[in-house]
């Protein structure tokens, strides 16, 4: 049973008020006090009106709160996850990684709302001769952004019900947007993940690292039991043993699945990279990507690995029960009032 207007129960705080107002002094109904004292059951009868008024007032308060019986008509199972994506934006993420890859999902309404796409803005014909930076659209971070956009497109197209958050990191973390069902905002923010590229890489050697930031956010805003943290990086920052053990415990204690996508030849071929070992140690998975198209495939595989079915009630019928309390309330109040006028009271 549920109450549609539970605030009416506060009226029970006024319960002593009717008793104070209706209380009378003196005796009515008997010419002699000795007759009242010697009458069998007189004490019980003097209490009955007050008791009936109290019960009637309580029943009336419950009736005004509108008790209802709920009945589930049908249920529905769907995928519900909290997913946080972190993109490495250290200086090495500007290294060349090949020409832009086409979208696997295809265009959606998200693209109509935000037509700008990585690889179509400020593309140069040649690499920068003064540094290792590639033309925009052919950098590691551009491919990472493209894979994230496809991941969000799929969530939007299939209406998966997932909440997604996104941030970038180098030596520190920079939140783009917290966990939300608003995938249009995530899609928009992902386009700007390459702003301010530079700096080093910190996986947690200096607290807080990306995993610390993600778990703190899960604790603050997480709703789903399935928590997925995806990290895209080309860095090979060393993780000290103490830090490694701390991060493993952190994931296990908070039921977070860590997936690391290692981008570029150096990390993808380095089987001993600490961040990749960390993903395996936490029960997640590490992906080694040395070709642009494999980035999107990694996101697709994560999507399959992290699925968790949740059953919820989608159709519910409520039956009003207030009359079962309203009618007795009126009867009790009426009888209590009548008896109070007939029975001797002090």
VEXDRENDO-581262 format. One record per residue (C-alpha): residue number from 1; x, z, y; residue in one letter. Coordinates in pm, 1 decimal. Layout:
<nodes>
node k NUM, c1 X, c3 Z, c2 Y, r a;
...
</nodes>
This chain:
<nodes>
node k 1, c1 0.0, c3 0.0, c2 0.0, r x;
node k 2, c1 123.5, c3 -86.9, c2 348.3, r x;
node k 3, c1 -3.1, c3 9.1, c2 693.5, r x;
node k 4, c1 -71.1, c3 -266.3, c2 947.4, r x;
node k 5, c1 -80.6, c3 -24.6, c2 1244.5, r x;
node k 6, c1 118.5, c3 282.5, c2 1137.8, r x;
node k 7, c1 147.9, c3 405.1, c2 1496.4, r x;
node k 8, c1 -203.8, c3 550.2, c2 1465.2, r x;
node k 9, c1 -61.1, c3 815.2, c2 1233.7, r x;
node k 10, c1 89.3, c3 975.1, c2 1543.5, r x;
node k 11, c1 -264.2, c3 1083.2, c2 1631.8, r x;
node k 12, c1 -230.0, c3 1347.4, c2 1358.0, r x;
node k 13, c1 -16.5, c3 1538.1, c2 1606.5, r x;
node k 14, c1 -343.8, c3 1608.8, c2 1789.4, r x;
node k 15, c1 -491.3, c3 1770.9, c2 1479.1, r x;
node k 16, c1 -498.8, c3 2128.5, c2 1621.0, r x;
node k 17, c1 -681.7, c3 2010.5, c2 1934.8, r x;
node k 18, c1 -1036.3, c3 1972.0, c2 1786.0, r x;
node k 19, c1 -1012.2, c3 2312.3, c2 1620.1, r x;
node k 20, c1 -919.5, c3 2475.0, c2 1953.2, r x;
node k 21, c1 -1197.2, c3 2299.1, c2 2144.1, r x;
node k 22, c1 -1468.0, c3 2366.6, c2 1885.1, r x;
node k 23, c1 -1376.6, c3 2724.2, c2 1820.0, r x;
node k 24, c1 -1651.7, c3 2962.8, c2 1933.7, r x;
node k 25, c1 -1663.5, c3 3333.2, c2 1995.5, r x;
node k 26, c1 -1937.5, c3 3569.4, c2 1870.6, r x;
node k 27, c1 -2177.0, c3 3531.7, c2 1581.1, r x;
node k 28, c1 -2468.3, c3 3293.8, c2 1551.8, r x;
node k 29, c1 -2732.9, c3 3295.9, c2 1281.2, r x;
node k 30, c1 -2738.4, c3 3665.5, c2 1178.6, r x;
node k 31, c1 -2884.4, c3 3956.3, c2 1383.5, r x;
node k 32, c1 -2653.1, c3 4210.2, c2 1226.6, r x;
node k 33, c1 -2280.2, c3 4197.4, c2 1153.2, r x;
node k 34, c1 -2321.4, c3 4399.0, c2 834.6, r x;
node k 35, c1 -2545.9, c3 4125.9, c2 693.5, r x;
node k 36, c1 -2268.2, c3 3865.9, c2 751.2, r x;
node k 37, c1 -2000.6, c3 4085.0, c2 596.7, r x;
node k 38, c1 -2206.2, c3 4160.4, c2 285.8, r x;
node k 39, c1 -2327.1, c3 3804.5, c2 232.6, r x;
node k 40, c1 -2168.5, c3 3655.1, c2 -79.4, r x;
node k 41, c1 -1962.1, c3 3344.9, c2 -2.3, r x;
node k 42, c1 -1984.4, c3 3386.2, c2 372.6, r x;
node k 43, c1 -1604.9, c3 3374.7, c2 407.9, r x;
node k 44, c1 -1586.1, c3 3050.3, c2 212.3, r x;
node k 45, c1 -1867.5, c3 2897.3, c2 417.0, r x;
node k 46, c1 -1698.1, c3 2989.1, c2 744.5, r x;
node k 47, c1 -1385.3, c3 2797.8, c2 640.7, r x;
node k 48, c1 -1563.5, c3 2490.4, c2 507.5, r x;
node k 49, c1 -1657.7, c3 2332.5, c2 845.3, r x;
node k 50, c1 -1301.1, c3 2352.7, c2 975.3, r x;
node k 51, c1 -1160.5, c3 2212.9, c2 650.8, r x;
node k 52, c1 -1404.6, c3 1921.8, c2 654.0, r x;
node k 53, c1 -1325.7, c3 1841.5, c2 1017.0, r x;
node k 54, c1 -953.2, c3 1840.4, c2 942.5, r x;
node k 55, c1 -992.5, c3 1613.9, c2 638.0, r x;
node k 56, c1 -1222.6, c3 1384.3, c2 834.3, r x;
node k 57, c1 -971.1, c3 1357.8, c2 1119.1, r x;
node k 58, c1 -688.2, c3 1276.9, c2 875.3, r x;
node k 59, c1 -897.7, c3 1013.1, c2 697.5, r x;
node k 60, c1 -992.5, c3 858.0, c2 1034.8, r x;
node k 61, c1 -625.6, c3 836.1, c2 1141.2, r x;
node k 62, c1 -536.4, c3 661.3, c2 814.5, r x;
node k 63, c1 -829.8, c3 421.0, c2 856.1, r x;
node k 64, c1 -715.0, c3 328.9, c2 1208.9, r x;
node k 65, c1 -364.6, c3 263.3, c2 1068.7, r x;
node k 66, c1 -528.2, c3 -11.2, c2 855.9, r x;
node k 67, c1 -400.3, c3 45.6, c2 502.0, r x;
node k 68, c1 -363.4, c3 -278.2, c2 305.7, r x;
node k 69, c1 -286.0, c3 -366.2, c2 -55.1, r x;
node k 70, c1 -34.6, c3 -649.4, c2 -92.0, r x;
node k 71, c1 -47.4, c3 -900.4, c2 -374.3, r x;
node k 72, c1 226.9, c3 -1160.2, c2 -437.9, r x;
node k 73, c1 74.8, c3 -1498.9, c2 -514.2, r x;
node k 74, c1 396.4, c3 -1693.1, c2 -573.6, r x;
node k 75, c1 773.6, c3 -1668.6, c2 -552.9, r x;
node k 76, c1 1049.3, c3 -1916.2, c2 -473.1, r x;
node k 77, c1 1414.5, c3 -1930.2, c2 -571.5, r x;
node k 78, c1 1673.6, c3 -2070.1, c2 -331.6, r x;
node k 79, c1 2040.0, c3 -2049.0, c2 -243.9, r x;
node k 80, c1 2121.7, c3 -1787.0, c2 15.2, r x;
node k 81, c1 2478.2, c3 -1724.0, c2 124.0, r x;
node k 82, c1 2676.7, c3 -1596.7, c2 417.2, r x;
node k 83, c1 2965.1, c3 -1837.2, c2 472.3, r x;
node k 84, c1 3250.2, c3 -1795.0, c2 719.0, r x;
node k 85, c1 3490.6, c3 -2083.9, c2 773.5, r x;
node k 86, c1 3829.9, c3 -2032.8, c2 934.6, r x;
node k 87, c1 4049.5, c3 -2321.0, c2 1049.9, r x;
node k 88, c1 4423.5, c3 -2286.4, c2 1100.3, r x;
node k 89, c1 4514.9, c3 -2421.4, c2 1444.7, r x;
node k 90, c1 4885.8, c3 -2344.4, c2 1440.1, r x;
node k 91, c1 5121.0, c3 -2608.4, c2 1578.8, r x;
node k 92, c1 5192.7, c3 -2764.9, c2 1238.8, r x;
node k 93, c1 4825.3, c3 -2862.6, c2 1203.3, r x;
node k 94, c1 4898.7, c3 -3148.1, c2 1446.1, r x;
node k 95, c1 5120.1, c3 -3311.3, c2 1185.9, r x;
node k 96, c1 5009.1, c3 -3656.7, c2 1061.2, r x;
node k 97, c1 4780.0, c3 -3667.7, c2 760.9, r x;
node k 98, c1 4654.2, c3 -4026.7, c2 748.8, r x;
node k 99, c1 4364.9, c3 -4230.5, c2 888.0, r x;
node k 100, c1 4018.7, c3 -4075.0, c2 933.4, r x;
node k 101, c1 3802.9, c3 -4045.9, c2 621.2, r x;
node k 102, c1 3437.9, c3 -4161.0, c2 627.3, r x;
node k 103, c1 3160.9, c3 -3905.4, c2 597.3, r x;
node k 104, c1 3039.3, c3 -3850.7, c2 241.6, r x;
node k 105, c1 2702.7, c3 -3708.3, c2 347.6, r x;
node k 106, c1 2633.8, c3 -3970.8, c2 614.3, r x;
node k 107, c1 2481.8, c3 -3923.0, c2 957.3, r x;
node k 108, c1 2206.9, c3 -3667.7, c2 1013.5, r x;
node k 109, c1 2007.6, c3 -3547.3, c2 1311.2, r x;
node k 110, c1 2307.7, c3 -3328.9, c2 1393.0, r x;
node k 111, c1 2506.8, c3 -3640.5, c2 1481.4, r x;
node k 112, c1 2228.2, c3 -3762.7, c2 1709.4, r x;
node k 113, c1 2231.8, c3 -3434.5, c2 1899.5, r x;
node k 114, c1 2611.8, c3 -3440.1, c2 1925.1, r x;
node k 115, c1 2741.7, c3 -3798.0, c2 1890.0, r x;
node k 116, c1 3112.0, c3 -3722.5, c2 1949.8, r x;
node k 117, c1 3319.9, c3 -3747.5, c2 1631.3, r x;
node k 118, c1 3685.9, c3 -3671.3, c2 1559.6, r x;
node k 119, c1 3887.7, c3 -3989.1, c2 1537.4, r x;
node k 120, c1 3691.0, c3 -4178.4, c2 1803.1, r x;
node k 121, c1 3831.9, c3 -4004.9, c2 2109.0, r x;
node k 122, c1 4176.0, c3 -4066.2, c2 2260.2, r x;
node k 123, c1 4323.0, c3 -4235.0, c2 1951.7, r x;
node k 124, c1 4677.2, c3 -4365.5, c2 2004.2, r x;
node k 125, c1 4833.0, c3 -4653.8, c2 1819.7, r x;
node k 126, c1 5167.9, c3 -4485.8, c2 1759.1, r x;
node k 127, c1 5288.8, c3 -4134.2, c2 1689.5, r x;
node k 128, c1 5418.2, c3 -3932.1, c2 1979.9, r x;
node k 129, c1 5787.7, c3 -4020.1, c2 1993.2, r x;
node k 130, c1 5880.4, c3 -3683.2, c2 2142.8, r x;
node k 131, c1 5722.9, c3 -3460.8, c2 1874.6, r x;
node k 132, c1 5572.1, c3 -3454.9, c2 1525.9, r x;
node k 133, c1 5216.2, c3 -3473.5, c2 1662.0, r x;
node k 134, c1 4993.8, c3 -3749.2, c2 1524.3, r x;
node k 135, c1 4727.3, c3 -3944.6, c2 1714.7, r x;
node k 136, c1 4404.1, c3 -3757.2, c2 1752.4, r x;
node k 137, c1 4190.9, c3 -3838.5, c2 1452.2, r x;
node k 138, c1 4485.8, c3 -3858.1, c2 1213.8, r x;
node k 139, c1 4612.1, c3 -3501.3, c2 1234.8, r x;
node k 140, c1 4569.6, c3 -3237.3, c2 964.5, r x;
node k 141, c1 4331.1, c3 -3042.1, c2 1184.4, r x;
node k 142, c1 4119.5, c3 -3353.1, c2 1249.0, r x;
node k 143, c1 4069.8, c3 -3398.9, c2 875.8, r x;
node k 144, c1 3990.5, c3 -3029.8, c2 839.4, r x;
node k 145, c1 3728.8, c3 -3056.7, c2 1115.3, r x;
node k 146, c1 3582.0, c3 -3368.2, c2 952.2, r x;
node k 147, c1 3545.3, c3 -3186.5, c2 618.8, r x;
node k 148, c1 3376.4, c3 -2890.4, c2 791.7, r x;
node k 149, c1 3134.4, c3 -3124.7, c2 968.2, r x;
node k 150, c1 3039.3, c3 -3283.9, c2 636.3, r x;
node k 151, c1 2992.6, c3 -2937.4, c2 486.5, r x;
node k 152, c1 2755.4, c3 -2843.4, c2 769.4, r x;
node k 153, c1 2574.5, c3 -3178.8, c2 746.4, r x;
node k 154, c1 2496.9, c3 -3112.3, c2 381.8, r x;
node k 155, c1 2369.3, c3 -2759.2, c2 455.2, r x;
node k 156, c1 2142.8, c3 -2903.2, c2 725.3, r x;
node k 157, c1 2022.9, c3 -3201.0, c2 521.6, r x;
node k 158, c1 1938.4, c3 -2997.0, c2 211.8, r x;
node k 159, c1 1799.3, c3 -2700.9, c2 409.7, r x;
node k 160, c1 1996.1, c3 -2460.2, c2 191.5, r x;
node k 161, c1 1911.2, c3 -2148.7, c2 391.9, r x;
node k 162, c1 2278.0, c3 -2050.7, c2 426.8, r x;
node k 163, c1 2409.7, c3 -1873.7, c2 732.6, r x;
node k 164, c1 2741.8, c3 -2008.6, c2 857.0, r x;
node k 165, c1 3001.6, c3 -1869.0, c2 1097.4, r x;
node k 166, c1 3325.1, c3 -2028.3, c2 1215.4, r x;
node k 167, c1 3650.8, c3 -1923.6, c2 1381.5, r x;
node k 168, c1 4002.9, c3 -2055.0, c2 1427.3, r x;
node k 169, c1 4330.0, c3 -1869.6, c2 1391.4, r x;
node k 170, c1 4702.9, c3 -1888.7, c2 1443.2, r x;
node k 171, c1 4879.8, c3 -1562.1, c2 1524.1, r x;
node k 172, c1 4536.9, c3 -1422.2, c2 1616.0, r x;
node k 173, c1 4169.7, c3 -1506.6, c2 1553.6, r x;
node k 174, c1 3934.0, c3 -1687.3, c2 1792.4, r x;
node k 175, c1 3564.1, c3 -1678.6, c2 1709.8, r x;
node k 176, c1 3377.6, c3 -2002.7, c2 1773.2, r x;
node k 177, c1 3036.9, c3 -1872.8, c2 1657.1, r x;
node k 178, c1 2911.6, c3 -1578.2, c2 1445.7, r x;
node k 179, c1 2697.8, c3 -1604.6, c2 1131.7, r x;
node k 180, c1 2380.9, c3 -1796.3, c2 1210.9, r x;
node k 181, c1 2110.0, c3 -2021.9, c2 1068.1, r x;
node k 182, c1 2156.3, c3 -2244.9, c2 1374.3, r x;
node k 183, c1 2366.3, c3 -2516.6, c2 1209.7, r x;
node k 184, c1 2339.0, c3 -2733.3, c2 1521.1, r x;
node k 185, c1 2549.8, c3 -2478.6, c2 1706.3, r x;
node k 186, c1 2803.2, c3 -2456.6, c2 1421.7, r x;
node k 187, c1 2824.2, c3 -2837.0, c2 1413.0, r x;
node k 188, c1 2886.0, c3 -2846.4, c2 1787.0, r x;
node k 189, c1 3147.2, c3 -2569.6, c2 1781.6, r x;
node k 190, c1 3337.2, c3 -2728.8, c2 1492.4, r x;
node k 191, c1 3412.7, c3 -3032.3, c2 1711.2, r x;
node k 192, c1 3617.2, c3 -2812.8, c2 1943.3, r x;
node k 193, c1 3818.4, c3 -2629.9, c2 1676.6, r x;
node k 194, c1 4133.5, c3 -2817.2, c2 1783.3, r x;
node k 195, c1 4134.6, c3 -2676.1, c2 2136.2, r x;
node k 196, c1 4453.3, c3 -2487.7, c2 2214.6, r x;
node k 197, c1 4639.3, c3 -2594.9, c2 1902.4, r x;
node k 198, c1 4976.0, c3 -2419.7, c2 1876.5, r x;
node k 199, c1 5139.3, c3 -2094.5, c2 1783.2, r x;
node k 200, c1 5237.7, c3 -1958.7, c2 1445.0, r x;
node k 201, c1 5045.9, c3 -1844.4, c2 1138.7, r x;
node k 202, c1 4946.2, c3 -1490.7, c2 1046.4, r x;
node k 203, c1 4756.8, c3 -1424.3, c2 722.8, r x;
node k 204, c1 4753.8, c3 -1047.9, c2 766.7, r x;
node k 205, c1 5117.4, c3 -951.8, c2 783.1, r x;
node k 206, c1 5029.2, c3 -829.5, c2 1131.8, r x;
node k 207, c1 4684.1, c3 -672.9, c2 1132.4, r x;
node k 208, c1 4425.1, c3 -800.3, c2 1177.8, r x;
node k 209, c1 4453.0, c3 -1128.0, c2 989.6, r x;
node k 210, c1 4181.0, c3 -1388.1, c2 925.3, r x;
node k 211, c1 4055.7, c3 -1205.1, c2 617.1, r x;
node k 212, c1 4032.1, c3 -876.5, c2 809.2, r x;
node k 213, c1 3830.1, c3 -1046.9, c2 1082.3, r x;
node k 214, c1 3594.6, c3 -1216.4, c2 835.1, r x;
node k 215, c1 3523.4, c3 -899.9, c2 635.6, r x;
node k 216, c1 3464.5, c3 -696.8, c2 951.7, r x;
node k 217, c1 3208.2, c3 -959.4, c2 1054.3, r x;
node k 218, c1 3044.6, c3 -956.3, c2 709.4, r x;
node k 219, c1 3010.7, c3 -579.2, c2 736.9, r x;
node k 220, c1 2856.3, c3 -605.5, c2 1082.3, r x;
node k 221, c1 2623.2, c3 -903.8, c2 1043.6, r x;
node k 222, c1 2616.1, c3 -995.8, c2 675.0, r x;
node k 223, c1 2276.7, c3 -1012.5, c2 502.0, r x;
node k 224, c1 2332.9, c3 -1201.4, c2 177.6, r x;
node k 225, c1 2489.4, c3 -1046.7, c2 -131.4, r x;
node k 226, c1 2695.2, c3 -1364.9, c2 -172.3, r x;
node k 227, c1 2975.8, c3 -1366.7, c2 83.6, r x;
node k 228, c1 3200.8, c3 -1671.5, c2 100.0, r x;
node k 229, c1 3515.3, c3 -1699.2, c2 310.8, r x;
node k 230, c1 3681.0, c3 -2041.8, c2 334.8, r x;
node k 231, c1 4025.8, c3 -2073.3, c2 489.8, r x;
node k 232, c1 4180.7, c3 -2413.4, c2 569.6, r x;
node k 233, c1 4551.8, c3 -2393.1, c2 642.5, r x;
node k 234, c1 4885.8, c3 -2567.7, c2 607.4, r x;
node k 235, c1 5087.9, c3 -2252.9, c2 670.3, r x;
node k 236, c1 5314.3, c3 -2068.4, c2 431.3, r x;
node k 237, c1 5341.3, c3 -1738.1, c2 611.4, r x;
node k 238, c1 5486.2, c3 -1471.4, c2 382.4, r x;
node k 239, c1 5249.8, c3 -1190.1, c2 281.5, r x;
node k 240, c1 5434.0, c3 -862.2, c2 203.8, r x;
node k 241, c1 5340.3, c3 -690.6, c2 -121.9, r x;
node k 242, c1 5165.0, c3 -401.6, c2 50.1, r x;
node k 243, c1 4961.2, c3 -642.3, c2 263.5, r x;
node k 244, c1 4887.4, c3 -858.1, c2 -41.1, r x;
node k 245, c1 4745.6, c3 -560.8, c2 -234.6, r x;
node k 246, c1 4545.9, c3 -445.5, c2 69.7, r x;
node k 247, c1 4380.0, c3 -784.3, c2 111.2, r x;
node k 248, c1 4296.7, c3 -808.0, c2 -259.5, r x;
node k 249, c1 4128.6, c3 -465.4, c2 -248.8, r x;
node k 250, c1 3949.5, c3 -560.7, c2 71.9, r x;
node k 251, c1 3790.6, c3 -866.7, c2 -90.9, r x;
node k 252, c1 3692.4, c3 -686.2, c2 -408.3, r x;
node k 253, c1 3548.4, c3 -383.5, c2 -228.4, r x;
node k 254, c1 3331.6, c3 -603.9, c2 -5.0, r x;
node k 255, c1 3228.2, c3 -863.5, c2 -265.1, r x;
node k 256, c1 3391.4, c3 -1147.9, c2 -71.5, r x;
node k 257, c1 3490.2, c3 -1469.6, c2 -245.4, r x;
node k 258, c1 3803.5, c3 -1615.8, c2 -90.6, r x;
node k 259, c1 3866.6, c3 -1989.0, c2 -109.9, r x;
node k 260, c1 4186.6, c3 -2128.7, c2 40.6, r x;
node k 261, c1 4235.4, c3 -2500.3, c2 102.0, r x;
node k 262, c1 4605.3, c3 -2574.8, c2 142.9, r x;
node k 263, c1 4650.1, c3 -2890.0, c2 352.8, r x;
node k 264, c1 4969.3, c3 -3097.3, c2 359.2, r x;
node k 265, c1 5252.1, c3 -3166.8, c2 118.5, r x;
node k 266, c1 5451.1, c3 -2850.4, c2 182.9, r x;
node k 267, c1 5179.8, c3 -2600.6, c2 89.9, r x;
node k 268, c1 4992.0, c3 -2816.2, c2 -160.8, r x;
node k 269, c1 5304.2, c3 -2861.6, c2 -370.7, r x;
node k 270, c1 5427.9, c3 -2508.3, c2 -319.7, r x;
node k 271, c1 5268.2, c3 -2328.6, c2 -612.3, r x;
node k 272, c1 5422.5, c3 -1999.8, c2 -502.7, r x;
node k 273, c1 5268.6, c3 -1995.5, c2 -154.1, r x;
node k 274, c1 5145.6, c3 -1639.0, c2 -96.2, r x;
node k 275, c1 4812.5, c3 -1739.7, c2 55.5, r x;
node k 276, c1 4729.4, c3 -1955.3, c2 -247.3, r x;
node k 277, c1 4821.5, c3 -1673.7, c2 -485.5, r x;
node k 278, c1 4600.8, c3 -1440.8, c2 -280.7, r x;
node k 279, c1 4294.5, c3 -1661.6, c2 -338.8, r x;
node k 280, c1 4352.0, c3 -1656.3, c2 -715.2, r x;
node k 281, c1 4415.9, c3 -1279.7, c2 -716.7, r x;
node k 282, c1 4086.0, c3 -1202.9, c2 -541.1, r x;
node k 283, c1 3880.9, c3 -1398.7, c2 -794.9, r x;
node k 284, c1 3837.2, c3 -1697.6, c2 -565.4, r x;
node k 285, c1 4019.5, c3 -2025.8, c2 -590.2, r x;
node k 286, c1 4301.9, c3 -2214.6, c2 -421.3, r x;
node k 287, c1 4285.1, c3 -2588.5, c2 -354.8, r x;
node k 288, c1 4597.4, c3 -2795.4, c2 -295.7, r x;
node k 289, c1 4521.1, c3 -3099.4, c2 -80.6, r x;
node k 290, c1 4777.8, c3 -3367.3, c2 -3.1, r x;
node k 291, c1 4534.1, c3 -3655.7, c2 55.9, r x;
node k 292, c1 4271.5, c3 -3669.8, c2 332.6, r x;
node k 293, c1 3974.4, c3 -3745.2, c2 109.1, r x;
node k 294, c1 4040.9, c3 -3442.7, c2 -110.6, r x;
node k 295, c1 3952.6, c3 -3204.7, c2 174.0, r x;
node k 296, c1 3584.8, c3 -3293.3, c2 155.4, r x;
node k 297, c1 3597.0, c3 -3279.5, c2 -225.5, r x;
node k 298, c1 3735.9, c3 -2926.2, c2 -202.2, r x;
node k 299, c1 3442.6, c3 -2817.4, c2 15.7, r x;
node k 300, c1 3201.5, c3 -2976.2, c2 -233.1, r x;
node k 301, c1 3358.8, c3 -2788.9, c2 -523.3, r x;
node k 302, c1 3342.2, c3 -2460.6, c2 -331.5, r x;
node k 303, c1 2974.3, c3 -2527.3, c2 -270.0, r x;
node k 304, c1 2913.9, c3 -2548.7, c2 -645.0, r x;
node k 305, c1 3131.1, c3 -2249.2, c2 -734.8, r x;
node k 306, c1 2973.2, c3 -2017.3, c2 -479.5, r x;
node k 307, c1 2608.9, c3 -2081.0, c2 -562.2, r x;
node k 308, c1 2394.6, c3 -1772.7, c2 -617.8, r x;
node k 309, c1 2020.3, c3 -1789.7, c2 -682.6, r x;
node k 310, c1 1797.8, c3 -1548.0, c2 -491.1, r x;
node k 311, c1 1425.1, c3 -1504.7, c2 -566.5, r x;
node k 312, c1 1196.5, c3 -1416.1, c2 -278.5, r x;
node k 313, c1 822.9, c3 -1374.1, c2 -227.0, r x;
node k 314, c1 689.5, c3 -1665.9, c2 -23.8, r x;
node k 315, c1 311.1, c3 -1626.0, c2 -50.6, r x;
node k 316, c1 141.8, c3 -1291.9, c2 -15.9, r x;
node k 317, c1 -220.2, c3 -1184.6, c2 17.8, r x;
node k 318, c1 -327.4, c3 -855.3, c2 172.1, r x;
node k 319, c1 -654.9, c3 -678.0, c2 105.6, r x;
node k 320, c1 -797.1, c3 -442.2, c2 367.6, r x;
node k 321, c1 -848.0, c3 -85.5, c2 244.8, r x;
node k 322, c1 -939.3, c3 88.2, c2 570.6, r x;
node k 323, c1 -1308.7, c3 119.7, c2 478.6, r x;
node k 324, c1 -1215.3, c3 347.6, c2 186.8, r x;
node k 325, c1 -1093.0, c3 593.9, c2 448.6, r x;
node k 326, c1 -1326.1, c3 515.9, c2 740.8, r x;
node k 327, c1 -1652.3, c3 589.7, c2 553.7, r x;
node k 328, c1 -1537.9, c3 927.2, c2 410.0, r x;
node k 329, c1 -1395.2, c3 1013.5, c2 753.1, r x;
node k 330, c1 -1734.1, c3 963.4, c2 922.0, r x;
node k 331, c1 -1913.7, c3 1160.1, c2 650.3, r x;
node k 332, c1 -1668.3, c3 1449.4, c2 664.7, r x;
node k 333, c1 -1676.9, c3 1466.7, c2 1044.7, r x;
node k 334, c1 -2056.8, c3 1458.0, c2 1047.5, r x;
node k 335, c1 -2095.7, c3 1726.3, c2 779.4, r x;
node k 336, c1 -1825.9, c3 1939.3, c2 936.2, r x;
node k 337, c1 -2000.7, c3 1930.1, c2 1272.7, r x;
node k 338, c1 -2340.6, c3 2018.2, c2 1121.4, r x;
node k 339, c1 -2202.8, c3 2302.7, c2 911.7, r x;
node k 340, c1 -2012.1, c3 2439.4, c2 1207.6, r x;
node k 341, c1 -2336.0, c3 2472.5, c2 1403.5, r x;
node k 342, c1 -2506.8, c3 2655.4, c2 1114.1, r x;
node k 343, c1 -2241.9, c3 2883.5, c2 973.5, r x;
node k 344, c1 -2146.6, c3 3202.8, c2 1152.8, r x;
node k 345, c1 -1813.6, c3 3172.2, c2 1333.8, r x;
node k 346, c1 -1609.0, c3 3399.0, c2 1541.9, r x;
</nodes>
